[in-house]
Amino acid sequence: MAQHLWITGDHAHQRLAAARALPAVPLAEPVDAHRRRFGPYTAANALFTALVPEMLATTPELVRRHDIEVLSVAPDLRSLVPASRETLTSLAVPAERTRFYSRVRTLRLSHGLAELLREHARALGGPRRILVLDRLDEADPTDAEFVSVLLRRVDPDLLTVVVGSGIGPLDDDLAADLGRYAERREAPPVPFPGSPPADPARAYVDSDCCADDPALLAAYADLDPAARCRLHAERAEQLLATGLQSPKLGAVPYHLERAGDPAETGARALLEALNYCVDMGFYHATLDLGRRGRAVVDRAAREGAWWAFTTKMTTSLSALGRPEEAEGLYDEARSLSVNPIIHRQAAYATAMIYTRHRDPDHRDHLRARAWINQAIAIASLQPEGTDRSFSTVFQQNGLALIEMHLGNLPGALDLVAAGLDRLDKELGADEHRLHRSVLLHNRAQVLAALGRLEEALVDFTAVIADDPNHPEYHFDRANLLHRLGRDDEALAGYAEAIRLSPPFPEAHYNRADVLTGLGDLDAALADLCYVLELEPTNVDALVNRASLYAVLDDAAALRADLDAGLALDGANPHLLCLRGQLQAEEGRAAEAAQSYRQALAVDQAATAAWSGLAALAFDAGDPLAAVGHLDRALAVGDDAALRYNRATAYRALGRHDDALVDLTRAAELDPADEEIRREQAECARALSVVAGR
């Protein structure tokens, strides 16, 4: 089986020489992934900047389908690729940005980019192509994630990904995927190409200090500090003169940190890059920029800038699942500052750490409420005006979330509704539109949790009217429509959420559930297969797909999903029940019984296990034991099929009156089932015969 390639070697030129010797057609020129050039997605940026013009000429519909992904990683393509699906989140001015992307956004972007690249390679046709991506040991985590997705999802016979890395450490997940999907080769040593440049120190700086030629590094190191600063300043000026956004995320702040005025021009460049990266959900890069910014600014002299670097770091740490580190930075800020704005923001964010970001076992909603009340108290001391109104409502929305987590749904609803009313009364129609949409969405969610589904639907519909391109709103509304039994509309909602987003596995998963209920098993199976292409370790999707394979009598596919699912979660009761069902069908009754009992050891409410044991007992000639097992299943919840099966066991025992009771109840539960009605009539006739005797 063909594999991707992983070429290692001390220097880039020897790895690239080994890659160029490969007998395949290059898809593009080799790409340097060093994050110092463009920051996050340096490799993806360079790759799609090179490929998109060709794609627009040959398959423009592919680019349009993936415009979110393309513009997220290559912002300088906006002149070629129109942004067709902007949201209130993406359009919000910095002062009104109150919602940040989930940490899974970059993974969704990477999946979309992989699909775009794969379809482009297919459209080109012809011989196998290679894509060379070098310096992955110096890449931002976004590029490491992107390359991991490529290695797993792109067929090497179509497009062989050639990954180059030097002596630095690789991202752990990327290293694992290289070991799984790529053949490792060591690049043979070769001399550095060409003659040395006339000014090797300048050449090193002009490479954005990415060159790994020892002669260039030595020349740079030998410069006096003033000359070194001048070279960095000149390079920064050259990059800024291009008007491009991408260098501002990597090379420009790097050079300005070293250009003689790091506390001013360096800090401004770092802050601009930091704000962009946090808004885009590039959280690892935000952490790096925040650390560097805190290192160059004097907190006492420029507390506002110091806090901006700090609070963006804490936002990123929370998003990345590292809330304890975020709380440590908030504690530091509280200990160093008497600024009420810093204390208010730190109190709110700490409340969110305790109610949302900590692991479920370590959340403390009462402590969260104490912190949010402090934030509300500080906000109430602000001068009267728009800022005070918005700040108070913002904190109270956080309190509403905490009250919801504490089970006080009516209290949460009152807080959100009051916040909406206050903003409508005290703010202009175009002020804080993003946060108003957040409040409206939150009210819809609380109404749905209260069971007030029609009112929730009104709010979900209204928030979509305000922010029609936000995919999660369509997703949540589709979920509600499914609860209301309006499945055709739910399917349309899931389709819209999928259209508006980079690959969105949750929408496909939920759509598969609706399709299964409607009996469209092939379409449901296609959705679940796609979910598992995106998330191979999604146990719930494996359970559902295995269940479909069981219905479709595809034993080989069922067995494969059972093996995969139980390898991930060996105590999953659903998978154990499905394994028992398969073993029973294959005549392995003892093994089936063991699987069912393993499921019940985990979950005594596993009705499929009780039902399976009942079937085994009945087939073994013990209808009384079957009745006992079905009694346990029905104690969990009434069900027509279970009633029908128990009636069958009762009839085998000659207990026709008990059988008739079960069949009558089964007919009430499922009046459309003709077989139940036939058995009910036959059982009634049998009782009549017995009575006649």
Phi, psi and omega per residue, in radians:
M1 nan 2.334 -3.127
A2 -1.160 2.609 3.118
Q3 -2.283 2.801 2.929
H4 -1.264 3.051 -3.073
L5 -2.139 2.565 3.064
W6 -2.239 1.919 -3.098
I7 -1.819 2.167 3.122
T8 -1.973 2.709 -3.141
G9 3.001 2.763 -3.040
D10 -1.172 -0.565 -3.000
H11 -2.243 2.591 -3.079
A12 -1.060 -0.703 -3.036
H13 -1.132 -0.580 3.140
Q14 -1.312 -0.622 3.079
R15 -1.144 -0.732 3.140
L16 -1.181 -0.608 3.079
A17 -1.094 -0.711 3.114
A18 -1.166 -0.662 3.134
A19 -1.175 -0.709 -3.115
R20 -1.178 -0.362 -3.141
A21 -1.399 -0.108 -3.106
L22 -1.261 2.467 -3.090
P23 -1.484 1.280 3.123
A24 -2.697 2.846 -3.115
V25 -1.525 2.181 3.126
P26 -1.182 2.388 3.024
L27 -1.291 -0.597 3.140
A28 -2.743 2.995 3.042
E29 -1.108 2.651 3.106
P30 -0.933 2.488 -3.059
V31 -1.917 2.305 3.076
D32 -1.632 2.111 -3.059
A33 -1.638 0.129 -3.073
H34 -1.035 2.089 -3.035
R35 -1.130 -0.256 -3.136
R36 -1.156 -0.344 -3.105
R37 -1.318 -1.053 -3.052
F38 -2.179 0.180 3.139
G39 1.287 -2.427 -3.138
P40 -1.078 2.501 -3.141
Y41 1.013 0.639 3.073
T42 -1.008 -0.822 -3.110
A43 -1.177 -0.831 -3.136
A44 -1.085 -0.660 3.108
N45 -1.040 -0.941 -3.110
A46 -1.082 -0.704 -3.095
L47 -1.127 -0.881 -3.055
F48 -1.366 -0.436 2.991
T49 -1.078 -0.629 3.113
A50 -1.326 -0.629 -2.992
L51 -1.598 -0.524 -2.994
V52 -1.046 -0.719 3.098
P53 -0.974 -0.710 3.089
E54 -1.172 -0.727 3.118
M55 -1.072 -0.709 3.139
L56 -1.116 -0.530 -3.141
A57 -1.374 -0.503 -3.036
T58 -1.885 -0.768 -3.101
T59 -2.369 1.162 -3.079
P60 -1.066 -0.506 -3.123
E61 -1.126 -0.524 3.075
L62 -1.114 -0.765 -3.141
V63 -1.145 -0.755 3.128
R64 -1.064 -0.651 -3.134
R65 -1.169 -0.453 -3.077
H66 -2.082 0.530 -3.070
D67 -1.134 -0.583 3.115
I68 -1.060 -0.839 -3.116
E69 -1.113 -0.790 -3.093
V70 -1.074 -0.842 -3.077
L71 -1.285 -0.417 3.086
S72 -1.218 -0.589 -3.093
V73 -1.739 -0.358 -3.095
A74 -2.325 1.287 -3.008
P75 -1.087 -0.386 -3.113
D76 -1.371 0.026 3.038
L77 -1.544 0.087 -3.095
R78 -1.063 -0.449 3.107
S79 -1.246 -0.354 -3.133
L80 -1.818 -0.566 -3.020
V81 -2.044 1.856 3.123
P82 -1.162 2.484 3.056
A83 -1.462 1.899 -2.999
S84 -1.721 -0.134 -3.019
R85 -2.327 0.859 3.109
E86 -1.185 2.607 3.103
T87 -2.145 2.976 3.054
L88 -1.066 -0.524 3.091
T89 -1.164 -0.839 -3.095
S90 -1.245 -0.431 -3.095
L91 -1.646 -0.180 -3.038
A92 -1.087 2.406 3.033
V93 -1.223 2.711 -3.057
P94 -0.929 -0.677 -3.095
A95 -1.173 -0.334 -3.088
E96 -1.963 0.218 -3.140
R97 -1.422 1.785 -3.114
T98 -1.999 0.037 3.119
R99 -2.298 2.383 -3.129
F100 -2.121 2.706 -3.081
Y101 -1.197 2.664 3.020
S102 -1.173 2.716 3.121
R103 -1.170 -0.296 3.123
V104 -1.384 -0.104 -3.091
R105 -1.042 -0.745 -3.106
T106 -1.131 -0.593 3.089
L107 -1.150 -0.714 3.089
R108 -1.094 -0.729 3.095
L109 -1.038 -0.768 -3.114
S110 -1.102 -0.694 3.102
H111 -1.125 -0.725 3.113
G112 -1.107 -0.727 3.118
L113 -1.135 -0.686 3.110
A114 -1.098 -0.717 3.126
E115 -1.170 -0.685 3.089
L116 -1.087 -0.792 -3.126
L117 -1.134 -0.721 -3.134
R118 -1.116 -0.776 3.141
E119 -1.191 -0.592 3.088
H120 -1.119 -0.771 3.127
A121 -1.100 -0.672 3.102
R122 -1.149 -0.708 -3.124
A123 -1.138 -0.577 3.124
L124 -1.166 -0.623 -3.114
G125 1.155 -2.901 3.089
G126 1.370 -2.730 -3.022
P127 -1.265 2.905 3.049
R128 -1.012 2.475 3.122
R129 -2.027 2.823 3.075
I130 -2.138 2.648 3.071
L131 -2.228 2.060 -3.082
V132 -1.757 2.129 3.121
L133 -2.180 1.912 -3.029
D134 -1.866 2.908 3.084
R135 1.154 0.618 -3.140
L136 -1.187 -0.309 3.042
D137 -1.276 -0.176 3.097
E138 -1.993 0.218 -3.030
A139 -1.482 2.684 2.967
D140 -1.185 2.647 3.112
P141 -0.967 -0.462 3.090
T142 -1.108 -0.742 3.111
D143 -1.227 -0.643 3.093
A144 -1.060 -0.732 3.113
E145 -1.135 -0.741 3.125
F146 -1.058 -0.790 -3.118
V147 -1.191 -0.645 3.065
S148 -1.024 -0.754 3.124
V149 -1.120 -0.753 3.104
L150 -1.016 -0.809 -3.098
L151 -1.038 -0.668 -3.075
R152 -1.435 -0.625 -2.937
R153 -1.799 -0.240 -3.106
V154 -1.801 2.208 3.139
D155 -1.160 2.125 -3.131
P156 -1.113 -0.357 3.057
D157 -1.263 -0.374 3.067
L158 -1.575 -0.858 -3.102
L159 -2.566 1.934 3.124
T160 -1.505 2.083 3.095
V161 -1.507 2.170 3.136
V162 -1.933 1.946 -3.085
V163 -1.770 2.234 3.076
G164 -1.915 2.411 3.090
S165 -2.521 2.605 -3.135
G166 -1.753 -2.447 -2.999
I167 -1.537 -0.168 -3.124
G168 -1.319 2.852 3.128
P169 -1.262 2.550 3.070
L170 -1.654 2.690 2.949
D171 -0.913 2.392 -3.029
D172 -1.036 -0.802 -3.113
D173 -1.161 -0.682 3.107
L174 -1.117 -0.744 3.127
A175 -1.049 -0.716 3.124
A176 -1.132 -0.727 -3.123
D177 -1.239 -0.583 3.046
L178 -1.112 -0.713 3.102
G179 -1.125 -0.516 -3.080
R180 -1.504 -0.665 -2.950
Y181 -2.010 -0.091 -3.029
A182 -2.222 2.582 3.012
E183 -1.558 2.258 -3.093
R184 -1.593 2.336 3.080
R185 -2.338 2.491 3.072
E186 -1.634 2.215 3.132
A187 -1.269 2.304 3.098
P188 -1.199 2.589 3.124
P189 -1.166 2.409 3.065
V190 -2.428 2.667 -3.136
P191 -1.202 2.726 3.062
F192 -1.112 2.387 -3.041
P193 -1.320 2.611 2.986
G194 1.267 3.122 3.115
S195 -1.565 2.712 -3.111
P196 -1.075 2.552 3.105
P197 -1.173 2.748 -3.118
A198 -1.101 -0.610 -3.142
D199 -2.198 1.467 -3.027
P200 -1.088 -0.584 3.131
A201 -1.148 -0.771 3.102
R202 -1.138 -0.664 3.114
A203 -1.068 -0.657 3.117
Y204 -1.140 -0.791 3.138
V205 -1.155 -0.699 3.137
D206 -1.170 -0.316 3.012
S207 -1.435 0.149 -3.032
D208 1.030 0.590 3.088
C209 1.025 0.578 3.081
C210 -1.783 -0.291 -3.106
A211 -1.080 2.517 -3.141
D212 -2.037 0.380 3.063
D213 -1.324 2.083 -3.103
P214 -0.991 -0.553 -3.136
A215 -1.156 -0.703 3.118
L216 -1.193 -0.724 3.114
L217 -1.084 -0.718 -3.133
A218 -1.158 -0.714 3.133
A219 -1.116 -0.696 3.109
Y220 -1.134 -0.753 -3.129
A221 -1.120 -0.504 -3.104
D222 -1.400 -0.172 -3.133
L223 -1.162 2.590 2.991
D224 -1.317 2.702 -3.026
P225 -0.955 -0.683 -3.102
A226 -1.153 -0.712 3.127
A227 -1.174 -0.652 3.118
R228 -1.117 -0.757 3.114
C229 -1.058 -0.719 -3.132
R230 -1.091 -0.746 3.137
L231 -1.092 -0.738 3.117
H232 -1.124 -0.713 -3.136
A233 -1.130 -0.720 -3.140
E234 -1.147 -0.706 -3.141
R235 -1.170 -0.707 3.097
A236 -1.080 -0.715 3.132
E237 -1.109 -0.714 3.105
Q238 -1.068 -0.787 -3.106
L239 -1.175 -0.714 3.128
L240 -1.151 -0.566 -3.129
A241 -1.157 -0.347 3.116
T242 -1.254 -0.367 -3.096
G243 1.315 0.121 -3.094
L244 -1.449 2.566 3.115
Q245 -1.373 -0.672 -2.960
S246 -0.993 -0.820 -3.141
P247 -1.089 -0.394 3.135
K248 -1.216 -0.229 3.129
L249 -1.664 -0.151 -3.093
G250 -2.425 -1.353 -2.976
A251 -1.199 -0.711 -3.058
V252 -1.066 -0.944 3.110
P253 -1.084 -0.594 3.108
Y254 -1.045 -0.819 -3.124
H255 -1.206 -0.720 -3.093
L256 -1.231 -0.399 2.984
E257 -1.134 -0.372 -3.041
R258 -2.032 0.206 -3.012
A259 -1.730 0.241 3.034
G260 1.854 -0.269 -3.130
D261 -2.434 1.049 -3.043
P262 -1.103 -0.557 -3.074
A263 -1.267 -0.337 -3.128
E264 -1.949 -1.347 -3.094
T265 -1.146 -0.642 3.103
G266 -1.129 -0.794 -3.126
A267 -1.129 -0.691 3.130
R268 -1.104 -0.742 3.130
A269 -1.143 -0.715 3.102
L270 -1.115 -0.707 -3.113
L271 -1.181 -0.683 3.097
E272 -1.092 -0.779 3.121
A273 -1.151 -0.718 -3.140
L274 -1.059 -0.816 -3.126
N275 -1.093 -0.708 3.111
Y276 -1.109 -0.812 -3.046
C277 -1.178 -0.702 3.133
V278 -1.177 -0.643 3.115
D279 -1.153 -0.527 -3.130
M280 -1.529 -0.104 -3.099
G281 1.422 0.375 3.112
F282 -1.618 1.377 -2.863
Y283 -1.382 -0.566 3.081
H284 -1.137 -0.725 3.101
A285 -1.131 -0.669 3.104
T286 -1.058 -0.732 3.096
L287 -1.055 -0.779 3.138
D288 -1.087 -0.815 -3.140
L289 -1.146 -0.655 3.120
G290 -1.122 -0.749 3.108
R291 -1.076 -0.767 -3.122
R292 -1.165 -0.675 3.118
G293 -1.145 -0.748 3.109
R294 -1.102 -0.476 -3.132
A295 -1.311 -0.452 -3.046
V296 -1.775 -0.248 -3.135
V297 -1.772 2.574 3.064
D298 -1.531 1.995 -3.065
R299 -1.039 -0.738 -3.101
A300 -1.116 -0.646 -3.090
A301 -1.498 -0.545 -3.067
R302 -2.356 1.152 -3.061
E303 -1.109 -0.604 -3.140
G304 -1.062 -0.805 3.123
A305 -1.164 -0.738 3.126
W306 -1.040 -0.739 -3.140
W307 -1.202 -0.635 3.104
A308 -1.054 -0.791 3.101
F309 -1.107 -0.702 -3.069
T310 -1.206 -0.843 -3.036
T311 -1.239 -0.491 3.043
K312 -1.238 -0.560 3.049
M313 -1.142 -0.747 -3.117
T314 -1.155 -0.691 3.064
T315 -1.003 -0.754 -3.110
S316 -1.206 -0.730 3.126
L317 -1.074 -0.735 3.110
S318 -1.108 -0.768 -3.134
A319 -1.106 -0.559 -3.109
L320 -1.510 0.111 3.117
G321 1.360 0.527 3.121
R322 -2.168 1.023 -3.005
P323 -1.178 -0.533 -3.131
E324 -1.102 -0.664 3.093
E325 -1.168 -0.665 3.090
A326 -1.092 -0.768 -3.132
E327 -1.107 -0.610 3.085
G328 -1.061 -0.710 3.106
L329 -1.194 -0.644 3.080
Y330 -1.136 -0.701 3.094
D331 -1.074 -0.710 3.093
E332 -1.054 -0.798 -3.130
A333 -1.096 -0.722 3.126
R334 -1.112 -0.613 -3.102
S335 -1.336 -0.367 -3.063
L336 -1.783 -0.375 -2.961
S337 -2.118 2.603 2.983
V338 -1.976 0.221 -3.135
N339 -1.250 2.093 -3.082
P340 -1.103 -0.529 3.126
I341 -1.138 -0.752 3.114
I342 -1.096 -0.756 -3.130
H343 -1.161 -0.656 3.115
R344 -1.143 -0.836 -3.122
Q345 -1.150 -0.669 3.123
A346 -1.174 -0.647 3.126
A347 -1.148 -0.797 3.112
Y348 -1.037 -0.851 -3.067
A349 -1.152 -0.618 3.094
T350 -1.150 -0.667 3.055
A351 -1.020 -0.748 3.140
M352 -1.162 -0.576 3.079
I353 -1.054 -0.771 -3.055
Y354 -1.357 -0.437 -3.109
T355 -1.765 -0.305 -3.025
R356 -2.279 -0.793 -2.890
H357 -1.562 -0.447 3.100
R358 -1.212 2.781 3.028
D359 -1.005 2.569 -3.085
P360 -0.881 -0.646 -3.104
D361 -1.249 -0.243 -3.083
H362 -2.050 0.254 3.074
R363 -1.401 2.635 -3.113
D364 -2.492 1.615 -3.024
H365 -1.223 -0.503 3.091
L366 -1.216 -0.718 3.060
R367 -1.143 -0.641 3.076
A368 -1.053 -0.734 3.140
R369 -1.130 -0.643 3.090
A370 -1.069 -0.748 -3.139
W371 -1.198 -0.711 -3.103
I372 -1.214 -0.574 3.079
N373 -1.127 -0.608 3.063
Q374 -1.120 -0.734 3.119
A375 -1.108 -0.721 3.125
I376 -1.126 -0.699 3.131
A377 -1.093 -0.745 3.128
I378 -1.150 -0.731 3.138
A379 -1.071 -0.610 -3.115
S380 -1.182 -0.290 -3.132
L381 -1.558 -0.103 3.090
Q382 -1.161 2.724 3.091
P383 -1.058 2.621 3.098
E384 -0.979 2.488 3.085
G385 2.547 -3.041 -3.065
T386 -1.049 -0.755 -3.096
D387 -1.080 -0.720 3.122
R388 -1.139 -0.754 3.136
S389 -1.046 -0.877 -3.101
F390 -1.119 -0.778 -3.091
S391 -1.069 -0.740 3.135
T392 -1.116 -0.797 3.136
V393 -1.096 -0.696 3.140
F394 -1.052 -0.815 -3.139
Q395 -1.148 -0.693 -3.120
Q396 -1.179 -0.494 3.032
N397 -1.140 -0.652 3.034
G398 -1.115 -0.697 3.082
L399 -1.095 -0.654 3.121
A400 -1.053 -0.720 3.103
L401 -1.074 -0.749 -3.136
I402 -1.125 -0.771 3.116
E403 -1.077 -0.642 3.087
M404 -1.096 -0.760 3.122
H405 -1.147 -0.498 3.111
L406 -1.443 -0.044 3.125
G407 1.566 0.107 -3.139
N408 -1.637 1.281 -3.082
L409 -1.162 -0.736 3.099
P410 -1.052 -0.691 3.105
G411 -1.132 -0.700 3.100
A412 -1.089 -0.733 3.139
L413 -1.103 -0.741 3.129
D414 -1.064 -0.735 -3.125
L415 -1.126 -0.803 -3.113
V416 -1.169 -0.762 -3.137
A417 -1.101 -0.731 3.117
A418 -1.116 -0.651 3.111
G419 -1.117 -0.770 3.098
L420 -1.067 -0.787 -3.135
D421 -1.073 -0.726 -3.104
R422 -1.157 -0.768 3.131
L423 -1.124 -0.686 3.120
D424 -1.097 -0.613 -3.099
K425 -1.392 -0.633 -2.918
E426 -1.883 -0.195 3.140
L427 -2.006 2.720 3.052
G428 -1.215 2.827 -3.038
A429 -1.056 -0.537 -3.083
D430 -1.729 0.084 -3.126
E431 -1.552 2.366 3.068
H432 0.876 0.810 3.110
R433 -1.087 -0.633 -3.135
L434 -1.076 -0.859 -3.073
H435 -1.216 -0.559 3.060
R436 -1.093 -0.689 3.098
S437 -1.147 -0.635 3.092
V438 -1.084 -0.784 3.130
L439 -1.095 -0.748 -3.138
L440 -1.117 -0.715 3.087
H441 -1.107 -0.741 3.128
N442 -1.110 -0.693 3.115
R443 -1.106 -0.696 3.090
A444 -1.050 -0.732 -3.130
Q445 -1.143 -0.713 3.130
V446 -1.172 -0.731 3.100
L447 -1.048 -0.722 3.117
A448 -1.116 -0.720 3.125
A449 -1.133 -0.512 3.100
L450 -1.400 -0.086 -3.104
G451 1.439 0.172 3.124
R452 -1.605 1.235 -2.888
L453 -1.205 -0.698 -3.117
E454 -1.154 -0.681 3.085
E455 -1.159 -0.699 3.101
A456 -1.066 -0.691 3.140
L457 -1.088 -0.677 3.104
V458 -1.049 -0.771 -3.133
D459 -1.211 -0.725 3.094
F460 -1.056 -0.710 3.129
T461 -1.146 -0.676 3.140
A462 -1.183 -0.706 -3.106
V463 -1.222 -0.545 3.058
I464 -1.180 -0.633 3.075
A465 -1.098 -0.620 3.122
D466 -1.303 -0.626 -3.006
D467 -2.419 1.249 -2.931
P468 -1.201 -0.285 -3.081
N469 -1.743 0.140 -3.140
H470 -1.490 1.919 -2.970
P471 -1.145 -0.599 -3.094
E472 -1.107 -0.528 3.114
Y473 -1.147 -0.751 3.093
H474 -1.123 -0.668 3.128
F475 -1.098 -0.852 -3.117
D476 -1.140 -0.676 3.117
R477 -1.153 -0.680 3.100
A478 -1.091 -0.716 3.088
N479 -1.033 -0.736 3.137
L480 -1.162 -0.742 3.114
L481 -1.047 -0.659 3.081
H482 -1.106 -0.722 3.092
R483 -1.077 -0.573 3.138
L484 -1.410 -0.051 -3.127
G485 1.413 0.238 -3.119
R486 -1.763 1.220 -2.931
D487 -1.230 -0.573 3.104
D488 -1.089 -0.725 3.100
E489 -1.207 -0.635 3.091
A490 -1.067 -0.765 3.121
L491 -1.066 -0.693 3.098
A492 -1.119 -0.664 3.112
G493 -1.145 -0.751 3.091
Y494 -1.099 -0.698 3.128
A495 -1.076 -0.685 3.138
E496 -1.216 -0.713 3.083
A497 -1.048 -0.718 3.124
I498 -1.155 -0.703 -3.127
R499 -1.139 -0.606 -3.008
L500 -1.524 -0.088 -2.981
S501 -2.206 2.666 2.810
P502 -0.993 2.912 -3.045
P503 -0.704 2.172 -2.917
F504 -2.189 1.463 -2.988
P505 -1.066 -0.595 -3.107
E506 -1.087 -0.646 3.135
A507 -1.166 -0.715 3.092
H508 -1.152 -0.681 -3.136
Y509 -1.103 -0.851 -3.122
N510 -1.185 -0.634 3.101
R511 -1.106 -0.663 3.107
A512 -1.064 -0.655 3.120
D513 -1.102 -0.759 3.121
V514 -1.142 -0.777 -3.132
L515 -1.086 -0.660 3.097
T516 -1.085 -0.768 3.116
G517 -1.090 -0.526 3.129
L518 -1.494 -0.067 3.114
G519 1.506 0.121 3.122
D520 -1.591 1.319 -2.971
L521 -1.223 -0.596 -3.135
D522 -1.134 -0.758 3.118
A523 -1.171 -0.688 3.099
A524 -1.090 -0.733 3.129
L525 -1.095 -0.710 3.127
A526 -1.077 -0.735 3.118
D527 -1.113 -0.766 -3.120
L528 -1.187 -0.624 3.066
C529 -1.084 -0.676 3.121
Y530 -1.203 -0.717 3.081
V531 -0.982 -0.777 -3.087
L532 -1.328 -0.366 2.969
E533 -1.182 -0.674 3.116
L534 -1.320 -0.702 -3.018
E535 -2.305 1.397 -3.059
P536 -1.075 -0.346 -3.115
T537 -1.748 0.288 3.121
N538 -1.362 1.730 -3.037
V539 -1.144 -0.688 -3.139
D540 -1.057 -0.707 3.113
A541 -1.173 -0.648 3.081
L542 -1.123 -0.688 3.092
V543 -1.048 -0.852 -3.076
N544 -1.181 -0.675 3.128
R545 -1.212 -0.681 3.088
A546 -1.070 -0.676 3.111
S547 -1.087 -0.700 3.096
L548 -1.147 -0.733 3.115
Y549 -1.078 -0.600 3.098
A550 -1.131 -0.738 3.121
V551 -1.160 -0.644 -3.101
L552 -1.462 0.021 3.122
D553 1.027 0.670 3.071
D554 -1.776 1.472 -3.007
A555 -1.121 -0.668 -3.103
A556 -1.139 -0.795 3.122
A557 -1.164 -0.673 3.096
L558 -1.056 -0.803 -3.121
R559 -1.087 -0.695 3.138
A560 -1.106 -0.743 3.134
D561 -1.220 -0.625 3.074
L562 -1.099 -0.771 3.124
D563 -1.079 -0.784 -3.125
A564 -1.155 -0.767 -3.101
G565 -1.185 -0.759 -3.125
L566 -1.251 -0.420 3.020
A567 -1.165 -0.542 3.120
L568 -1.490 -0.637 -3.066
D569 -2.537 1.505 -3.033
G570 -1.199 -0.224 -3.137
A571 -1.905 0.355 -3.115
N572 -1.275 2.039 -3.044
P573 -1.152 -0.578 3.135
H574 -1.135 -0.781 3.131
L575 -1.183 -0.652 3.111
L576 -1.119 -0.672 3.093
C577 -1.147 -0.735 3.112
L578 -1.125 -0.661 3.090
R579 -1.122 -0.715 3.097
G580 -1.075 -0.706 3.117
Q581 -1.079 -0.785 3.132
L582 -1.117 -0.756 3.139
Q583 -1.106 -0.669 3.114
A584 -1.123 -0.747 3.137
E585 -1.123 -0.473 3.132
E586 -1.563 0.098 3.093
G587 1.413 0.281 -3.125
R588 -1.770 1.223 -2.978
A589 -1.101 -0.747 -3.100
A590 -1.105 -0.740 3.118
E591 -1.169 -0.652 3.113
A592 -1.086 -0.798 3.122
A593 -1.048 -0.695 3.113
Q594 -1.095 -0.735 3.124
S595 -1.099 -0.753 3.134
Y596 -1.103 -0.706 -3.121
R597 -1.235 -0.554 3.034
Q598 -1.105 -0.692 3.107
A599 -1.114 -0.731 -3.125
L600 -1.228 -0.476 3.067
A601 -1.126 -0.480 3.111
V602 -1.534 -0.705 -3.025
D603 -2.538 1.825 -3.141
Q604 -1.157 -0.256 3.134
A605 -1.627 0.235 3.138
A606 -1.324 1.560 -3.055
T607 -1.091 -0.554 3.135
A608 -1.103 -0.572 3.125
A609 -1.240 -0.777 3.085
W610 -1.069 -0.739 3.130
S611 -1.117 -0.714 3.121
G612 -1.130 -0.731 3.082
L613 -1.100 -0.646 3.108
A614 -1.093 -0.756 3.139
A615 -1.105 -0.727 3.110
L616 -1.090 -0.749 -3.133
A617 -1.129 -0.761 -3.132
F618 -1.092 -0.773 3.138
D619 -1.133 -0.459 3.134
A620 -1.500 0.077 3.095
G621 1.489 0.426 -3.123
D622 -2.178 1.292 -3.103
P623 -1.134 -0.465 3.121
L624 -1.134 -0.752 3.073
A625 -1.115 -0.642 3.110
A626 -1.067 -0.740 3.101
V627 -1.053 -0.739 3.135
G628 -1.055 -0.757 3.119
H629 -1.137 -0.706 -3.124
L630 -1.238 -0.522 3.007
D631 -1.008 -0.757 -3.136
R632 -1.148 -0.674 3.127
A633 -1.149 -0.761 -3.099
L634 -1.261 -0.359 3.051
A635 -1.165 -0.409 3.101
V636 -1.331 -0.697 -3.129
G637 -3.134 2.513 -3.114
D638 -1.211 2.519 -3.060
D639 -2.765 2.357 -3.073
A640 -1.110 -0.754 -3.098
A641 -1.135 -0.709 3.118
L642 -1.141 -0.720 3.086
R643 -1.062 -0.753 -3.140
Y644 -1.066 -0.791 -3.120
N645 -1.152 -0.688 3.127
R646 -1.176 -0.622 3.079
A647 -1.058 -0.682 3.107
T648 -1.067 -0.765 3.118
A649 -1.152 -0.707 3.099
Y650 -1.044 -0.752 -3.114
R651 -1.130 -0.624 3.087
A652 -1.134 -0.462 3.106
L653 -1.542 -0.036 -3.102
G654 1.391 0.226 -3.115
R655 -1.671 1.232 -3.020
H656 -1.201 -0.533 3.124
D657 -1.156 -0.755 3.075
D658 -1.116 -0.678 3.124
A659 -1.080 -0.739 -3.125
L660 -1.134 -0.666 3.081
V661 -1.029 -0.819 -3.134
D662 -1.124 -0.743 -3.113
L663 -1.193 -0.618 3.099
T664 -1.129 -0.759 3.110
R665 -1.178 -0.664 3.114
A666 -1.077 -0.681 3.128
A667 -1.162 -0.593 3.070
E668 -1.176 -0.684 -3.120
L669 -1.269 -0.581 -3.109
D670 -2.390 1.318 -3.045
P671 -1.154 -0.272 -3.115
A672 -1.484 -0.140 -3.069
D673 -1.440 1.880 -3.088
E674 -1.221 -0.571 -3.123
E675 -1.134 -0.669 3.092
I676 -1.083 -0.761 -3.119
R677 -1.134 -0.678 3.114
R678 -1.103 -0.800 3.139
E679 -1.129 -0.642 3.102
Q680 -1.068 -0.796 -3.141
A681 -1.130 -0.736 -3.131
E682 -1.134 -0.697 3.121
C683 -1.130 -0.702 3.108
A684 -1.101 -0.705 3.112
R685 -1.121 -0.713 3.124
A686 -1.072 -0.704 3.104
L687 -1.142 -0.656 3.114
S688 -1.093 -0.733 3.124
V689 -1.078 -0.790 -3.141
V690 -1.084 -0.742 3.140
A691 -1.137 -0.619 -3.121
G692 -1.176 -0.539 3.120
R693 -1.196 nan nan
